[in-house]
Structures are given as C-alpha cells and as structure tokens.
Amino acid sequence: MTLITPQECTNKRRKLGIPQTALCELAGLRSNYICRFEGDKILEPSGKKLVAISNALRAFEIAKSNHPFVDIKELIVAAQKELPEHSKSAIRQVSQQTCAKDSVCLTKAAS
C-alpha cells in the first residue's frame, strides 16, 4: 500500500465531503490529528497512522458509494463495516496508544 501524503489526504477527504474529525474517528486518531497532518505540522507521521488514514479514506469511499445520502454519523457506521479486519486491530492499537498519551481520549477505536 502506498502511504498517503498530506495533500492527497486533503484532496480525498474534501472530495468525499468528510470532516477531519470524522476521518480521525474512523482512523482511531486524536480529533485534531488530521488537521495537523494536512497542515504539514507533523514532520514524521508513523507508518501505522498513515495506513490507518488510508484505510479509513478507502472505507469512506466504499460507504459513500453504497450510502450516498446518509448523514455523517450513519456514514461513519457504514464505513466502520468496510474496514478490513486487520485495519480494525491496527486502529484499536493506534487508539490505545493515542489514549495513553492523552489525559482525555476524544475518540474511540473502531470496533
């Protein structure tokens, strides 16, 4: 899998009409991570996080094509079902690491 660049992330997310916070939630990242990533504020993002972002965007693409007229909450639920099983465990791992670093965890791992 090719790792995603900040500009590619911005372009794909905007094309899908997905808020940054929704992408963070599905990818199992802190609520401001995508904002910082797209703004080139993260100098060396981890490969696991880049894969989580790529997988979350792909899941949103599939969910949006299958459910084009649902609200964002329903789209997140539909996208969670589209994540590959290996991505779900990777997202849980990234989320647990993120939650361990934060005193307040704003996102939950995709189940």
C-alpha positions in Angstrom: 0.0 0.0 0.0 1.3 3.5 -0.9 1.5 5.8 2.0 -0.7 8.9 1.8 0.7 12.5 1.6 -1.0 15.4 3.4 -2.2 16.9 0.1 -3.6 13.5 -1.1 -5.4 13.2 2.3 -6.9 16.7 1.9 -8.0 16.1 -1.6 -9.6 12.7 -1.0 -11.3 13.9 2.2 -12.7 17.0 0.6 -13.9 15.1 -2.5 -15.8 12.8 -0.1 -17.1 15.7 1.9 -15.8 14.1 5.1 -14.9 16.4 8.1 -11.5 16.0 9.6 -12.9 14.8 12.9 -14.9 12.0 11.2 -11.7 10.8 9.5 -9.9 10.9 12.8 -12.6 8.9 14.5 -12.6 6.2 11.9 -8.8 6.0 11.8 -8.6 5.9 15.6 -6.7 9.1 15.9 -6.9 12.2 18.1 -9.6 14.6 17.0 -7.0 17.2 15.7 -4.6 14.8 14.1 -5.9 15.1 10.5 -5.9 18.9 10.8 -2.2 18.9 11.9 -1.3 16.2 9.3 -3.0 18.1 6.4 -1.3 21.3 7.5 2.1 19.7 7.4 2.5 20.1 11.2 3.5 16.5 11.7 7.1 16.1 10.5 7.3 12.3 10.6 4.0 10.6 10.9 4.2 6.9 11.7 3.5 4.3 9.1 0.7 2.8 11.2 -1.1 6.1 11.3 -0.6 6.7 7.6 -2.1 3.2 6.9 -4.9 3.9 9.3 -5.7 7.2 7.4 -5.5 5.4 4.0 -7.8 2.6 5.1 -10.3 5.0 6.7 -10.5 7.0 3.5 -11.0 3.9 1.4 -13.7 2.7 3.8 -15.4 6.1 3.5 -15.2 5.8 -0.3 -16.9 2.4 -0.3 -19.5 3.5 2.3 -20.3 6.7 0.4 -20.8 4.8 -2.8 -23.2 2.4 -1.1 -25.0 5.0 1.0 -24.7 8.4 -0.8 -27.5 10.2 1.1 -26.9 9.4 4.7 -25.7 11.8 7.4 -22.1 11.7 8.7 -22.9 9.6 11.8 -24.5 6.9 9.6 -21.7 7.2 7.1 -19.1 6.5 9.9 -21.1 3.4 11.0 -21.2 2.2 7.4 -17.5 2.9 6.9 -16.6 1.0 10.0 -18.1 -2.1 8.4 -16.0 -1.6 5.3 -12.7 -1.6 7.2 -10.6 -4.7 6.6 -10.3 -6.8 9.8 -6.5 -6.2 10.0 -7.2 -2.5 9.9 -9.6 -2.7 12.8 -7.0 -4.2 15.1 -4.4 -1.7 13.9 -6.8 1.1 14.6 -7.5 -0.2 18.1 -3.7 -0.4 18.7 -3.2 3.2 17.4 -6.2 4.4 19.5 -4.9 2.7 22.6 -1.5 4.4 22.2 -3.2 7.8 21.5 -5.5 7.4 24.5 -2.5 6.5 26.7 -0.8 9.7 25.7 -3.8 11.9 26.3 -5.4 12.6 29.6 -8.7 12.7 27.9 -9.4 10.4 25.0 -11.7 12.1 22.5 -12.0 9.2 20.1 -12.8 5.6 20.4 -11.3 2.7 18.4 -13.4 1.4 15.5 -14.9 -1.9 16.7 
